[in-house]
Amino acid sequence: MTLSSTSRARGNGAGRTIETRFLRPGDIDALLALEQTKWDRDQAADASDMAARIQAYQQLSVGSFDTSSGAALASLFMKPIDVAQLYAAADWVGCARVETKGERSGNSLFGISLSSIDAESVTALFEFFWPYALKQGWRDIYLGSPMPGLRAWKERNPDLAADVYMREKRHGLPRDPQLRYYYNKGFRELVACKPDYFPHPSSLDYGAVIRGHIPLSAGAPLWRHVPLPLLQRMQHLLFRLVRTS
Ligand SMILES: CC(C)(COP(=O)(O)OP(=O)(O)OC[C@H]1O[C@@H](n2cnc3c(N)ncnc32)[C@H](O)[C@@H]1OP(=O)(O)O)[C@@H](O)C(=O)NCCC(=O)NCCS
């Protein structure tokens, strides 16, 4: 399998070229700049967190970069997770910890962190990763999402539980803007509503553990035998088809 494959997409705006690929240790300065733009100080990963993730999960750490400036536009760090461990974990730290020992014990991933300043780059990240996910037999991705609308909702509904808010819908979509965002990216299953999950004031520190299925992963035994370049040629068309269905 070629780990240095890249996918390129024309950005909207100023006609940028976006390069999407697996992350390398040399990307850390650019990734830190992105991280600091999008996360508060007590939430942001530092250089050693990133280095550990990239080293431990080389084929699960993906980034999009502006080729002219080298700026990181989006990053996604994932790790394999045992679903029992995911359910048992009290908080994000328990799910996101980098583990270097142990055999793969299932087909599920945990999204440690997604950061972006460019929505098109997020789509590029998922599209890029998709053929590798199929080839490697990953079936689904869990992640812990903030619910940034919770604090304001709770002020209006002090007697109702956060879980009620997590499940609330408007016009068939999650009420919370970030859960709505993930819903539109295919993360549609609400798994758990966890208190004291991570420091996030507007979410009252709650995290929504959500799950998205990797498109077409039900055919996993087949995809293992399909050459990666063929999956990569299919990726753009099929990814869009399954995302809009
Ligand atoms: C969540 C995130 C990755 C989305 O990046 P993106 O794909 O580039 O998309 P945008 O930031 O333009 O957001 C798109 C829409 O999602 C919704 N949304 C996503 N996150 C939101 C949040 N925290 N609060 C409110 N709305 C949010 C908004 O409706 C937004 O719509 P808008 O264009 O009208 O503002 C990015 O905002 C980010 O890095 N946030 C900080 C870190 C984070 O929360 N990561 C996810 C947890 S693992």
Ligand as a Chemical Component Dictionary entry (heavy atoms), coordinates in Angstrom:
data_LIG
# 
_chem_comp.id                   LIG 
_chem_comp.type                 NON-POLYMER 
_chem_comp.pdbx_formal_charge   0 
_chem_comp.three_letter_code    LIG 
# 
loop_
_chem_comp_atom.comp_id 
_chem_comp_atom.atom_id 
_chem_comp_atom.alt_atom_id 
_chem_comp_atom.type_symbol 
_chem_comp_atom.charge 
_chem_comp_atom.model_Cartn_x 
_chem_comp_atom.model_Cartn_y 
_chem_comp_atom.model_Cartn_z 
_chem_comp_atom.pdbx_ordinal 
LIG C1  C1  C 0 -16.092 21.634 13.577 1  
LIG C2  C2  C 0 -15.134 22.067 12.473 2  
LIG C3  C3  C 0 -14.110 20.954 12.232 3  
LIG C4  C4  C 0 -15.939 22.290 11.193 4  
LIG O1  O1  O 0 -15.083 22.843 10.219 5  
LIG P1  P1  P 0 -15.545 23.130 8.701  6  
LIG O2  O2  O 0 -15.893 21.867 8.018  7  
LIG O3  O3  O 0 -14.429 23.931 8.070  8  
LIG O4  O4  O 0 -16.885 23.913 8.808  9  
LIG P2  P2  P 0 -17.247 25.347 9.451  10 
LIG O5  O5  O 0 -16.384 25.653 10.636 11 
LIG O6  O6  O 0 -17.297 26.337 8.331  12 
LIG O7  O7  O 0 -18.714 25.057 9.972  13 
LIG C5  C5  C 0 -19.730 24.641 9.091  14 
LIG C6  C6  C 0 -21.065 24.697 9.786  15 
LIG O8  O8  O 0 -21.070 23.730 10.848 16 
LIG C7  C7  C 0 -21.774 24.234 11.985 17 
LIG N1  N1  N 0 -20.886 24.134 13.152 18 
LIG C8  C8  C 0 -19.855 23.292 13.237 19 
LIG N2  N2  N 0 -19.293 23.411 14.431 20 
LIG C9  C9  C 0 -19.972 24.359 15.102 21 
LIG C10 C10 C 0 -19.860 24.928 16.399 22 
LIG N3  N3  N 0 -18.919 24.544 17.263 23 
LIG N4  N4  N 0 -20.729 25.887 16.761 24 
LIG C11 C11 C 0 -21.658 26.283 15.921 25 
LIG N5  N5  N 0 -21.803 25.796 14.694 26 
LIG C12 C12 C 0 -20.982 24.824 14.292 27 
LIG C13 C13 C 0 -22.179 25.607 11.653 28 
LIG O9  O9  O 0 -23.558 25.498 11.343 29 
LIG C14 C14 C 0 -21.401 26.025 10.424 30 
LIG O10 O10 O 0 -22.245 26.749 9.627  31 
LIG P3  P3  P 0 -21.883 28.249 9.142  32 
LIG O11 O11 O 0 -21.098 28.011 7.899  33 
LIG O12 O12 O 0 -23.208 28.857 8.929  34 
LIG O13 O13 O 0 -21.082 28.901 10.223 35 
LIG C15 C15 C 0 -14.381 23.388 12.797 36 
LIG O14 O14 O 0 -15.318 24.397 13.047 37 
LIG C16 C16 C 0 -13.446 23.274 13.972 38 
LIG O15 O15 O 0 -12.262 22.974 13.801 39 
LIG N6  N6  N 0 -13.961 23.540 15.182 40 
LIG C17 C17 C 0 -13.183 23.510 16.415 41 
LIG C18 C18 C 0 -12.815 22.147 16.812 42 
LIG C19 C19 C 0 -13.986 21.189 16.929 43 
LIG O16 O16 O 0 -15.023 21.459 17.530 44 
LIG N7  N7  N 0 -13.778 20.009 16.352 45 
LIG C20 C20 C 0 -14.753 18.931 16.371 46 
LIG C21 C21 C 0 -14.744 18.154 17.632 47 
LIG S1  S1  S 0 -13.789 16.677 17.471 48 
# 
loop_
_chem_comp_bond.comp_id 
_chem_comp_bond.atom_id_1 
_chem_comp_bond.atom_id_2 
_chem_comp_bond.value_order 
_chem_comp_bond.pdbx_ordinal 
LIG C1  C2  SING 1  
LIG C2  C3  SING 2  
LIG C2  C4  SING 3  
LIG C2  C15 SING 4  
LIG C4  O1  SING 5  
LIG O1  P1  SING 6  
LIG P1  O2  DOUB 7  
LIG P1  O3  SING 8  
LIG P1  O4  SING 9  
LIG O4  P2  SING 10 
LIG P2  O5  DOUB 11 
LIG P2  O6  SING 12 
LIG P2  O7  SING 13 
LIG O7  C5  SING 14 
LIG C5  C6  SING 15 
LIG C6  O8  SING 16 
LIG C6  C14 SING 17 
LIG O8  C7  SING 18 
LIG C7  N1  SING 19 
LIG C7  C13 SING 20 
LIG N1  C8  SING 21 
LIG N1  C12 SING 22 
LIG C8  N2  DOUB 23 
LIG N2  C9  SING 24 
LIG C9  C10 SING 25 
LIG C9  C12 DOUB 26 
LIG C10 N3  SING 27 
LIG C10 N4  DOUB 28 
LIG N4  C11 SING 29 
LIG C11 N5  DOUB 30 
LIG N5  C12 SING 31 
LIG C13 O9  SING 32 
LIG C13 C14 SING 33 
LIG C14 O10 SING 34 
LIG O10 P3  SING 35 
LIG P3  O11 DOUB 36 
LIG P3  O12 SING 37 
LIG P3  O13 SING 38 
LIG C15 O14 SING 39 
LIG C15 C16 SING 40 
LIG C16 O15 DOUB 41 
LIG C16 N6  SING 42 
LIG N6  C17 SING 43 
LIG C17 C18 SING 44 
LIG C18 C19 SING 45 
LIG C19 O16 DOUB 46 
LIG C19 N7  SING 47 
LIG N7  C20 SING 48 
LIG C20 C21 SING 49 
LIG C21 S1  SING 50 
# 
